[in-house]
Amino acid sequence: MTAWKASRLADTTGPLVEAQVTSRRLLIIEDDPGFAESLRFLLSFNGFQSEIAETGVSGLEMLANGHFDLVLLDLRLPDITGHDVICSACERGITTPIIVVSGESEIDAAILALRLGALDFVRKPIEPELVIYAINRALVQNTLLLENQSAQNQINRSERLHRFLIDASPDIIFILDQNGRVSFVNDRMKALLGLEDKAVLGRHFSRLVYTHDRERARYAFSAQKLSETAMHSFELRLKSLADITGFRYFEVKLAVVGLPEGESGEDEVNQDHYYGVARDTTARREVEALAHYQANHDALTGLPNRNLFRDHLALALIRARRNSEQIAVLHLNLDRFKHINDLFGHAKADELLRQVGERIQRCLRGGDTLARFVGDEFLLLNAFIGSEQDVLQIVDRINQEFAAPFQVADKSAHLSVSAGIALFPTHGDSADELIRHANIALYHGRLSGHKGHSFFMPEMGQNTDQRLQLQSELRQAIDQDQFVMFYQPQVGLRDRCIRGVEALIRWNHPQRGLLQPGDFLQLAEEADLIGSLDEWVTRDVCKTMREWQREGIAPPRVAINISPHHLEENDFVTKFIALLTEYDINPAVIEIELTENLFIRDPSMVARKLQTLAAHGVMIAIDDFGTQYSSLSYLQKFPIHTLKIDKSFVWEIDREYRQHAIIKAIISIAHGLELNLVAEGVETDEQFRFLEIHGCNEIQGYLISKPLQREQLENLMRQGGRFQSD
């Protein structure tokens, strides 16, 4: 190319040449080698790099594997046509701009190429100036196109990101026009309310509000209210197709925003719109409602608890005082429920309590309130009664409802109810006073053996106060070691030697003197002190046995009575073994005595604990065998070492021959299972001889020895611990 042509080319291309980037790479797809080389020289002279492909297929491969800024394409190729190259490039997603270089006779084919996607065409034979001009124009056009696409992509990404953030929000985001109609809403509307955009857009926001909140919504959205502040916050229920209730709770925040000038369609007029966020507070409301319900209702039966009952009673008292009406408070207790609980176990007994609550509720009027007090005790508010007879009819109605047996799993149970009754204003003026007096009436009624009902009387309160005083003194007695231990020997019938002793507690009361267990053990159970009392006994026994060891007195087997409630405590075994370890006591000389009903309360729990104790060497004895729910199965399942024949059987030996068969059977069972057998309450020679003849191992009773103080027992053991036979 001559210098004149280069100069002319520069003049012709003008500013397009200035936009040229000299590092651009071009691909020439041409099967004429001579023409291809000439074109390549021209491009090189004008600052372009170029490569040549002699076939359409090789050109496509080069486009796919390398970067080119422009393609100069001949339509006639030896393998495929230029049209095929254009179509194939489009299919492969190759966006490199293409200029078709065609002959004069191929004008129709060039037009087709433009329709297929070519950017421009140049006729052969080519004019260098026009080729370079077309190349620069195509490159500039493509650069502008890419920049435009990049800008549009950025806009699209920004819009997608904004929409994503809006739609990903856990809240409903919406925009209202100046008339309160919804002009925009995010996707959260559908997820929370089950509503499509088309069902919402263009509608007034109040149409979304739950019916009972619409009046409040109209006030909140009123022009006067919205003009007060720039930001508004209120709680509303919105209609929901996705909830069985038909609504969900939302905290709605609304901000007044103005459109930029001109967007409203009127010059210099700025119409207000409202940007809103509705946050779903249903879950929080449900948690609050659940917490409120749990705080005021019994978890087992679903009935009101004492707190809610007291609130209802307080309201009833206000009305009763105003109208001079009577109110009855009944403290209900299930008769013999402890017996049922022991027989059924805790899980089934709980189901029984649920059924009890349901049956009592069938007997009530609309204004009455039934609450679970504790355990098998219930409180009943019988509001606005006419007379005492009205209250008694309620009690009778409940017991009639209980006439049909209760069914739990495959077992049935018959229950009845006792009631303590306090009346307003006769028996008390406040809620707490009425509840307390109803409880006292129930307690005294049960002590006197009355089933059914007992009305409160003032003298009852004095007795109860004395009982509460004794419970308080019992707590102090445990802290101040006011107890003493007695030991009753258990003697072998063959050698008359002490085989063991039963540890028996006495309360050395400062004012009342020495109290027997029957005077305070029930109080300890009621006051939840029995565990502390058992621990005191165990520790005192361990101290005594350690001193015996130091003094060279061989300790006999010591039997300690353990309350079922104490054994059921989670840490009983751990604490018991820790005490033996602390005082260095051989577990093999310790025997714990348990009553039979423990074995049917929670068999799996009892089995685990007894097996752990037995594994440490502790002996297990069943006290009062034969008086409860004796079962041969638990004698085999549990690690039992000793059976104790209850004294009620032994005492009948002298006068009731039918008892002989029972005792013989118990002795036979013990021998068959290789268990030690101790007969309690032996007081006569006839009882002694009968037990000896039939093979009882040991006896315990006043015939041999009364319970001994520690010093007396020590003297006996120093002398050999043997009783003289007749």
C-alpha positions in Angstrom: 0.0 0.0 0.0 1.4 3.4 -1.0 1.9 6.3 1.5 -0.7 8.3 -0.4 -3.3 5.6 0.2 -2.4 5.4 3.9 -2.8 9.2 4.2 -6.1 9.0 2.3 -7.3 6.2 4.6 -6.6 8.4 7.6 -8.6 11.3 6.2 -11.5 9.0 5.2 -11.9 7.2 8.5 -11.9 10.4 10.6 -12.7 9.9 14.4 -13.3 6.2 14.0 -9.6 5.7 13.4 -8.9 7.6 16.6 -11.1 5.0 18.5 -9.0 2.2 17.0 -7.1 0.0 19.5 -4.0 -1.3 17.8 -3.9 -4.4 19.9 -7.0 -5.8 18.3 -6.8 -9.3 16.8 -8.7 -10.2 13.7 -9.5 -13.6 12.1 -9.5 -13.9 8.3 -11.5 -16.9 7.1 -10.6 -17.1 3.4 -9.8 -20.0 1.1 -7.8 -17.8 -1.4 -4.3 -17.7 0.0 -3.2 -14.8 -2.1 -6.2 -12.6 -1.2 -5.8 -13.7 2.5 -2.2 -12.6 2.6 -2.9 -9.3 0.9 -5.6 -8.6 3.5 -3.3 -9.6 6.2 -0.6 -7.2 5.0 -3.2 -4.4 4.9 -4.4 -5.1 8.4 -0.8 -5.2 9.7 0.0 -1.9 8.0 -2.9 -0.3 9.9 -1.9 -1.7 13.3 -4.0 -4.8 13.5 -2.9 -8.4 14.3 -4.5 -11.1 12.2 -4.6 -14.8 11.6 -5.9 -16.8 8.7 -8.2 -19.9 8.6 -8.6 -21.5 5.1 -11.8 -23.4 6.0 -15.0 -22.7 7.8 -14.5 -25.5 10.4 -10.9 -24.5 11.2 -12.1 -20.9 11.6 -14.8 -21.9 14.1 -12.3 -23.9 16.1 -10.0 -20.9 16.2 -12.9 -18.7 17.3 -13.8 -21.2 20.0 -10.3 -21.6 21.4 -8.9 -18.0 21.1 -9.9 -14.4 21.5 -10.6 -12.4 18.4 -12.1 -8.9 18.2 -13.4 -9.3 14.6 -13.9 -11.8 11.8 -13.5 -11.1 8.1 -15.5 -13.9 6.5 -15.6 -15.1 2.9 -19.0 -16.7 2.0 -17.5 -19.3 -0.4 -15.4 -21.8 1.5 -14.2 -25.3 0.5 -16.0 -27.2 3.4 -19.0 -25.2 4.6 -20.5 -21.9 3.6 -20.0 -18.6 5.3 -23.7 -18.7 6.3 -23.0 -22.0 8.1 -20.1 -20.3 9.9 -22.4 -17.5 11.1 -25.1 -19.9 12.2 -22.7 -22.2 14.0 -21.0 -19.3 15.8 -24.4 -18.1 17.1 -25.3 -21.6 18.3 -22.0 -21.9 20.1 -22.6 -18.5 21.8 -19.7 -16.8 20.0 -20.4 -13.1 19.9 -17.4 -11.9 17.9 -18.6 -9.4 15.3 -18.4 -10.6 11.6 -17.8 -8.6 8.4 -18.7 -10.5 5.3 -16.2 -10.1 2.4 -18.2 -11.0 -0.8 -18.1 -10.6 -4.5 -20.3 -8.4 -6.6 -22.4 -11.4 -7.8 -22.9 -12.5 -4.2 -25.0 -9.5 -3.0 -28.0 -11.6 -2.2 -25.9 -14.0 -0.2 -24.3 -11.1 1.7 -27.8 -9.7 2.5 -28.7 -13.1 3.9 -25.5 -13.1 6.0 -26.5 -9.8 7.5 -29.9 -11.2 8.4 -28.2 -14.2 10.0 -26.1 -11.9 12.2 -23.2 -10.4 10.3 -22.4 -6.9 11.2 -21.4 -5.5 7.8 -20.2 -6.5 4.4 -17.4 -5.4 1.9 -17.5 -6.2 -1.8 -14.7 -7.8 -3.7 -12.4 -6.5 -5.1 -11.9 -4.5 -2.0 -11.0 -0.8 -1.6 -8.4 -0.7 1.3 -9.8 2.5 2.7 -13.3 1.1 2.8 -12.1 -2.1 4.5 -10.3 -0.3 7.2 -13.2 2.1 7.7 -15.7 -0.8 8.0 -13.4 -2.6 10.4 -13.0 0.5 12.7 -16.7 1.2 12.6 -17.5 -2.4 13.5 -15.0 -2.4 16.3 -16.3 0.9 17.7 -19.9 -0.2 17.3 -19.1 -3.5 19.1 -17.3 -1.6 21.9 -20.3 0.6 22.4 -22.6 -2.4 22.4 -20.5 -4.2 25.0 -20.3 -1.1 27.2 -24.1 -0.8 26.9 -24.6 -4.4 27.7 -22.3 -4.1 30.7 -24.1 -1.1 32.0 -27.5 -2.9 31.4 -26.1 -5.9 33.2 -25.1 -3.8 36.1 -28.5 -2.3 36.2 -30.1 -5.7 36.0 -27.9 -7.1 38.7 -28.6 -4.2 40.9 -32.4 -4.6 40.3 -32.2 -8.3 41.0 -30.1 -7.7 44.1 -32.6 -5.1 45.3 -35.5 -7.4 44.5 -33.8 -10.3 46.1 -33.2 -8.3 49.3 -36.8 -7.2 49.3 -38.2 -10.6 48.6 -35.8 -12.3 51.0 -36.9 -10.1 53.8 -38.8 -11.9 56.5 -41.2 -9.0 56.5 -43.9 -7.9 54.1 -42.7 -4.8 52.3 -45.2 -2.7 50.5 -45.8 0.8 49.0 -49.2 2.6 49.1 -50.2 5.4 46.8 -51.7 8.7 48.2 -55.1 7.0 48.3 -53.9 4.0 50.4 -53.9 1.5 47.5 -51.1 -1.1 47.2 -48.8 -0.2 44.3 -46.0 -2.6 45.2 -45.6 -5.7 47.5 -42.8 -8.2 47.9 -43.1 -12.0 47.6 -43.4 -12.4 51.4 -47.1 -11.5 51.1 -47.8 -14.9 49.4 -45.7 -16.9 51.9 -47.4 -15.4 55.0 -50.9 -14.6 53.8 -51.3 -16.9 50.8 -52.2 -14.0 48.5 -50.9 -13.5 45.0 -49.7 -10.1 43.8 -52.6 -9.6 41.4 -55.1 -10.1 44.3 -53.4 -7.3 46.2 -52.1 -4.7 43.8 -54.5 -1.7 43.2 -56.6 -2.6 46.3 -56.9 -0.4 49.4 -54.7 -1.7 52.2 -57.7 -1.9 54.6 -59.1 -4.8 52.4 -56.2 -6.9 53.7 -57.0 -6.3 57.4 -58.9 -8.8 59.4 -62.5 -7.9 59.9 -62.4 -7.1 63.6 -59.4 -4.7 63.1 -60.7 -2.8 60.1 -62.0 0.2 62.2 -58.7 0.5 63.9 -56.9 0.3 60.5 -59.1 3.0 59.0 -58.2 5.3 61.9 -54.4 4.4 61.6 -54.5 5.2 57.9 -56.6 8.3 58.1 -55.1 11.5 56.7 -55.2 13.2 60.1 -53.3 10.3 61.8 -50.7 10.1 59.0 -50.1 13.8 59.1 -49.1 13.7 62.8 -45.6 12.1 62.4 -43.5 10.8 59.5 -43.3 7.3 61.0 -46.3 5.3 62.3 -46.3 1.9 64.1 -49.3 -0.1 65.1 -50.3 -3.8 65.4 -53.0 -5.3 63.2 -54.3 -8.7 62.2 -54.1 -9.3 58.5 -56.3 -11.9 56.7 -54.4 -15.1 55.9 -55.6 -17.9 53.6 -52.7 -20.0 55.0 -53.9 -20.1 58.6 -56.8 -22.0 60.2 -57.6 -18.9 62.3 -57.9 -16.8 59.1 -55.5 -14.2 60.3 -51.9 -13.5 61.5 -50.6 -10.8 63.8 -48.3 -8.1 62.3 -46.5 -5.1 63.6 -47.0 -2.5 60.8 -44.6 0.4 60.4 -45.6 3.1 57.8 -43.4 6.0 56.6 -44.5 8.9 54.5 -42.3 9.4 51.5 -42.5 11.9 48.6 -42.0 11.1 44.9 -39.3 13.1 43.1 -40.7 16.2 41.3 -42.2 15.3 37.9 -42.9 11.6 38.7 -46.4 12.5 39.9 -47.3 13.8 36.5 -47.8 17.4 37.6 -45.0 20.0 37.7 -44.0 21.3 41.1 -46.5 19.0 42.9 -45.1 16.4 45.3 -47.6 13.6 46.0 -47.1 11.6 49.2 -46.7 7.8 49.1 -46.3 5.4 52.0 -43.5 2.9 52.4 -44.6 0.1 54.8 -43.1 -2.9 56.6 -45.3 -5.5 58.2 -43.4 -7.8 60.6 -45.1 -11.1 61.5 -45.5 -11.3 65.3 -47.8 -14.4 65.3 -45.1 -16.7 66.7 -44.2 -14.2 69.5 -47.9 -13.9 70.3 -48.3 -17.7 70.4 -45.3 -18.0 72.7 -46.7 -15.3 75.0 -50.1 -16.9 75.0 -48.5 -20.3 75.7 -46.4 -18.9 78.5 -49.5 -17.2 80.0 -51.5 -20.4 79.7 -48.7 -22.5 81.3 -48.4 -20.0 84.1 -52.1 -20.3 84.9 -53.0 -23.9 84.0 -52.0 -27.4 85.3 -49.7 -29.1 82.8 -51.2 -32.6 83.4 -54.9 -31.9 83.3 -55.1 -28.6 81.5 -57.3 -27.2 84.4 -56.6 -23.8 86.0 -54.0 -23.9 88.6 -54.0 -22.3 92.1 -53.0 -18.9 90.8 -55.8 -18.7 88.2 -58.3 -20.2 90.7 -57.3 -17.5 93.2 -57.9 -14.8 90.6 -61.4 -16.2 89.7 -62.2 -16.5 93.4 -61.1 -12.9 94.0 -63.5 -11.6 91.2 -66.3 -13.8 92.5 -65.8 -12.3 96.0 -66.1 -8.7 94.6 -69.5 -9.6 93.1 -70.6 -11.5 96.1 -69.9 -8.6 98.4 -71.7 -6.2 96.1 -74.8 -8.4 95.7 -74.8 -10.0 99.2 -74.3 -13.5 97.8 -72.8 -16.7 99.1 -69.8 -18.5 97.7 -68.5 -22.0 98.4 -64.9 -23.2 98.1 -64.5 -27.0 98.0 -61.2 -28.7 98.5 -61.6 -32.1 96.8 -59.5 -35.2 97.4 -59.7 -38.6 95.8 -60.2 -41.4 98.4 -57.6 -44.2 98.4 -55.8 -42.6 95.4 -52.4 -43.5 96.9 -53.5 -47.1 96.8 -54.4 -46.7 93.1 -51.1 -44.9 92.4 -49.1 -47.7 93.9 -51.1 -50.3 92.0 -51.1 -48.6 88.6 -47.8 -46.8 88.6 -47.2 -43.0 88.0 -47.9 -42.9 84.2 -51.3 -44.6 84.4 -52.2 -42.7 87.6 -51.6 -39.4 85.7 -54.0 -40.5 83.0 -56.5 -41.3 85.7 -56.2 -37.8 87.1 -56.9 -36.4 83.6 -60.1 -38.5 83.5 -61.0 -37.3 87.0 -60.8 -33.7 85.9 -63.0 -34.3 82.9 -65.7 -36.1 84.9 -65.8 -33.4 87.6 -66.2 -30.7 85.0 -69.4 -32.5 83.7 -71.0 -31.8 87.1 -70.4 -28.0 87.1 -72.4 -25.0 86.1 -71.2 -22.3 83.8 -69.9 -19.9 86.5 -68.0 -22.6 88.5 -64.2 -23.0 88.3 -62.3 -26.3 88.8 -58.6 -26.2 89.4 -56.0 -28.8 90.2 -54.4 -28.0 93.6 -51.7 -30.6 93.9 -51.4 -34.4 93.4 -54.9 -35.9 93.6 -56.4 -32.7 95.2 -58.6 -30.2 93.4 -60.2 -26.9 94.2 -63.8 -26.0 93.2 -65.3 -22.6 93.2 -69.1 -23.0 93.5 -70.2 -19.4 93.0 -73.5 -17.8 94.0 -75.1 -20.6 95.9 -78.4 -20.4 97.7 -77.7 -22.7 100.6 -75.4 -25.5 102.0 -77.7 -28.0 100.4 -76.7 -26.7 96.9 -73.1 -27.5 97.7 -73.9 -31.0 98.9 -75.7 -31.6 95.7 -72.5 -30.8 93.8 -70.6 -33.3 95.9 -73.3 -36.0 95.4 -73.4 -35.3 91.7 -69.6 -35.8 91.4 -69.7 -39.1 93.3 -72.6 -40.2 91.1 -70.4 -39.4 88.1 -67.7 -41.5 89.7 -70.0 -44.5 90.1 -68.9 -45.9 86.8 -65.3 -47.4 87.0 -62.4 -45.5 85.4 -60.6 -47.3 82.7 -56.8 -46.9 82.2 -55.2 -49.2 79.7 -56.4 -52.7 80.6 -57.2 -51.8 84.3 -60.3 -50.4 86.0 -60.5 -48.4 89.2 -63.4 -47.2 91.4 -62.9 -43.8 92.9 -64.8 -41.5 95.2 -64.3 -37.9 96.4 -64.1 -36.3 99.8 -64.6 -32.6 100.2 -63.7 -29.9 102.6 -66.0 -26.9 102.3 -65.7 -23.3 103.3 -68.4 -20.7 102.7 -68.3 -17.0 102.2 -69.0 -15.0 104.3 -69.5 -17.5 107.1 -66.0 -19.2 107.1 -63.8 -16.5 105.6 -63.7 -13.1 103.9 -60.6 -13.5 101.6 -59.6 -15.9 98.9 -56.6 -17.2 100.8 -58.6 -17.7 104.0 -61.4 -19.6 102.2 -58.9 -21.9 100.5 -57.1 -22.5 103.7 -60.3 -23.3 105.7 -61.5 -25.6 103.0 -58.2 -27.5 103.2 -58.5 -27.7 107.0 -62.1 -29.0 106.7 -60.9 -31.7 104.3 -58.1 -32.8 106.4 -60.1 -33.1 109.6 -62.9 -34.9 107.8 -60.4 -37.6 106.6 -58.8 -37.9 110.0 -62.3 -38.6 111.6 -63.0 -41.2 108.9 -65.7 -39.2 107.3 -66.0 -39.7 103.5 -68.0 -37.3 101.4 -67.8 -33.9 102.9 -66.9 -31.7 106.0 -67.8 -28.1 106.5 -65.2 -25.9 108.2 -65.6 -25.2 111.9 -63.4 -22.8 113.9 -62.0 -25.4 116.3 -60.5 -27.2 113.3 -58.1 -24.4 112.8 -56.7 -24.8 116.3 -55.8 -28.5 115.7 -54.3 -27.7 112.4 -52.1 -25.0 113.9 -50.9 -27.5 116.4 -50.0 -30.0 113.6 -48.2 -27.3 111.7 -46.3 -26.3 114.8 -45.2 -29.9 115.3 -44.0 -30.0 111.7 -41.9 -26.9 112.3 -40.5 -28.5 115.4 -39.6 -31.6 113.4 -37.5 -29.5 111.0 -35.6 -28.1 114.0 -35.2 -31.6 115.5 -33.4 -32.8 112.4 -31.0 -29.8 112.5 -30.5 -30.1 116.2 -30.1 -34.0 116.4 -33.0 -34.5 118.8 -33.4 -38.1 117.7 -32.0 -41.2 119.3 -31.6 -44.7 117.9 -32.9 -48.0 119.4 -32.0 -51.4 118.1 -34.2 -54.5 118.2 -32.3 -57.8 117.9 -33.1 -60.4 115.2 -32.1 -63.8 116.7 -31.4 -67.1 114.9 -33.8 -69.8 115.9 -31.1 -72.5 115.8 -28.3 -70.9 117.8 -30.2 -68.2 119.6 -27.5 -65.7 118.6 -28.0 -62.2 117.4 -27.9 -62.3 113.6 -28.9 -58.7 113.0 -30.7 -55.7 114.5 -33.3 -53.3 113.2 -32.5 -49.6 113.6 -35.6 -47.8 115.1 -35.7 -44.0 115.5 -37.2 -42.1 118.4 -37.8 -38.4 118.8 -36.5 -37.0 122.1 -38.9 -34.0 122.1 -37.8 -31.2 124.5 -41.3 -30.8 125.9 -43.2 -34.0 125.0 -40.5 -36.5 125.8 -39.7 -39.6 123.8 -42.0 -39.9 120.8 -42.6 -43.2 118.9 -42.3 -43.2 115.0 -46.0 -43.3 114.7 -46.2 -39.9 116.3 -44.1 -38.1 113.7 -43.3 -40.2 110.6 -46.6 -39.3 108.9 -45.8 -35.6 109.6 -42.4 -36.1 108.0 -44.1 -37.5 104.9 -46.5 -34.6 104.7 -43.8 -32.0 105.2 -41.5 -33.7 102.7 -38.9 -34.3 105.4 -38.8 -38.1 105.2 -35.7 -38.1 103.0 -33.8 -35.9 105.5 -35.0 -38.2 108.4 -33.8 -41.3 106.5 -30.4 -39.7 105.9 -30.1 -38.8 109.6 -30.8 -42.4 110.5 -28.3 -43.8 108.0 -25.6 -41.4 109.1 -26.1 -42.1 112.8 -26.0 -45.9 112.2 -22.7 -45.5 110.3 -21.2 -43.4 113.1 -22.2 -46.1 115.6 -20.9 -49.0 113.5 -17.6 -47.2 113.0 -17.2 -46.8 116.8 -18.1 -50.5 117.3 -15.3 -51.4 114.9 -12.8 -49.2 116.8 -13.9 -50.8 120.1 -13.5 -54.4 118.7 -17.3 -55.1 118.7 -18.2 -57.2 115.7 -21.2 -55.4 114.2 -24.2 -57.5 113.4 -26.3 -56.9 110.3 -28.1 -53.6 110.7 -31.5 -53.1 109.0 -32.4 -49.5 108.1 -36.0 -48.7 107.0 -36.1 -46.6 103.8 -39.1 -44.6 102.8 -40.4 -45.3 99.2 -40.3 -41.5 98.6 -36.7 -41.3 99.7 -35.6 -44.2 97.5 -37.4 -42.6 94.5 -35.1 -39.6 94.7 -32.6 -39.5 91.8 -29.5 -39.3 93.9 -30.6 -41.8 96.7 -28.1 -44.6 95.7 -25.2 -42.2 95.2 -25.7 -40.5 98.6 -26.3 -43.9 100.4 -23.1 -45.5 99.1 -21.2 -42.2 99.8 -22.2 -42.4 103.4 -21.0 -46.0 103.8 -17.7 -45.0 102.1 -17.3 -41.9 104.3 -17.5 -44.0 107.5 -15.7 -47.0 106.0 -18.6 -49.4 106.6 -18.7 -52.7 104.9 -21.9 -52.7 102.8 -22.4 -56.4 103.5 -23.5 -55.6 107.1 -26.1 -53.1 106.0 -29.6 -54.1 105.1 -32.3 -51.8 103.8 -35.9 -52.6 104.5 -38.5 -51.7 101.9 -42.3 -52.2 101.8 -43.9 -54.3 99.1 -45.9 -51.5 97.5 -42.6 -49.9 96.3 -42.1 -52.7 93.8 -45.2 -51.9 91.8 -44.8 -48.1 91.8 -42.1 -48.0 89.2 -40.6 -51.4 88.7 -37.8 -50.5 86.2 -36.6 -47.6 88.5 -36.6 -49.8 91.6 -34.8 -52.6 89.8 -32.0 -50.3 88.6 -31.4 -48.8 92.1 -31.6 -52.1 94.0 -29.3 -53.8 91.5 -26.8 -51.1 92.1 -27.0 -51.3 95.8 -26.7 -55.1 95.7 -23.7 -54.8 93.4 -22.0 -52.8 96.2 -22.9 -55.6 98.7 -25.9 -54.0 100.4 -28.6 -56.5 101.5 -32.3 -55.9 100.5 -35.2 -56.9 102.8 -39.0 -56.8 102.2 -40.8 -55.6 105.3 -44.4 -56.6 106.2 -44.4 -59.4 103.5 -47.8 -60.6 102.7 -49.8 -57.6 103.7 -49.6 -55.6 100.5 -49.6 -56.9 96.9 -47.3 -59.9 97.2 -46.1 -61.3 93.9 -43.7 -64.1 93.3 -42.5 -62.4 90.1 -40.7 -59.5 91.9 -39.1 -62.0 94.3 -37.3 -63.4 91.3 -36.7 -60.1 89.3 -35.3 -58.0 92.2 -32.1 -58.7 94.2 -33.9 -59.6 97.5 -32.1 -61.3 100.4 -34.6 -61.3 103.2 -38.4 -61.6 103.8 -40.0 -60.3 107.0 -43.2 -62.0 108.0 -45.6 -59.2 109.2 -46.5 -59.3 112.9 -50.2 -59.4 112.0 -49.7 -63.0 110.8 -47.5 -63.9 113.8 -50.0 -62.7 116.3 -52.8 -64.8 114.9 -50.8 -68.0 115.4 -52.2 -68.4 118.9 -55.9 -68.1 117.9 -56.4 -68.4 114.1 -55.4 -71.7 112.5 -56.0 -70.4 109.0 -53.0 -68.1 109.4 -50.8 -71.1 109.9 -51.2 -72.1 106.3 -50.2 -68.5 105.2 -47.1 -68.6 107.3 -46.1 -72.1 106.2 -46.5 -70.9 102.6 -44.3 -67.8 103.2 -41.6 -70.1 104.8 -41.8 -72.5 101.9 -41.4 -69.6 99.4 -38.4 -68.2 101.3 -36.7 -71.7 101.4 -37.4 -72.3 97.8 -35.9 -69.1 96.7 -33.0 -69.4 99.3 -34.0 -66.2 101.1 -33.5 -65.4 104.7 -36.7 -65.2 106.7 -37.4 -63.0 109.7 -40.7 -63.2 111.7 -41.6 -59.9 113.4 -43.7 -59.4 116.5 -42.9 -62.7 118.3 -44.3 -62.4 121.8 -45.4 -65.8 123.0 -43.8 -69.2 123.4 -46.4 -70.8 121.1 -45.5 -68.4 118.3 -41.8 -69.2 119.0 -42.3 -73.0 118.8 -44.5 -72.8 115.7 -41.9 -70.8 113.8 -39.0 -73.0 115.0 -40.8 -76.2 114.0 -41.6 -75.0 110.5 -38.1 -73.7 109.8 -38.2 -69.9 110.1 -34.6 -68.6 110.2 -34.9 -65.6 112.6 -37.3 -64.0 114.9 -37.8 -60.5 116.2 -40.1 -59.4 119.0 -40.7 -58.7 122.7 -40.4 -62.4 123.6 -36.7 -62.1 122.8 -36.0 -58.4 123.4 -37.6 -55.0 123.2 -35.8 -52.3 121.2 -32.5 -51.5 123.1 -30.6 -48.4 123.5 -27.1 -48.4 122.0 -25.4 -49.0 125.4 -27.7 -52.0 126.2 -27.0 -53.6 122.8 -23.3 -53.1 123.2 -23.2 -54.8 126.6 -25.2 -57.7 125.1 -22.8 -58.1 122.1 -19.8 -58.0 124.5 -21.3 -60.9 126.3 -21.5 -62.9 123.1 -24.8 -61.8 121.8 -26.6 -65.0 122.7 -30.0 -65.5 124.3 -30.6 -68.4 126.6 -33.2 -70.9 125.3 -35.9 -72.3 127.5 
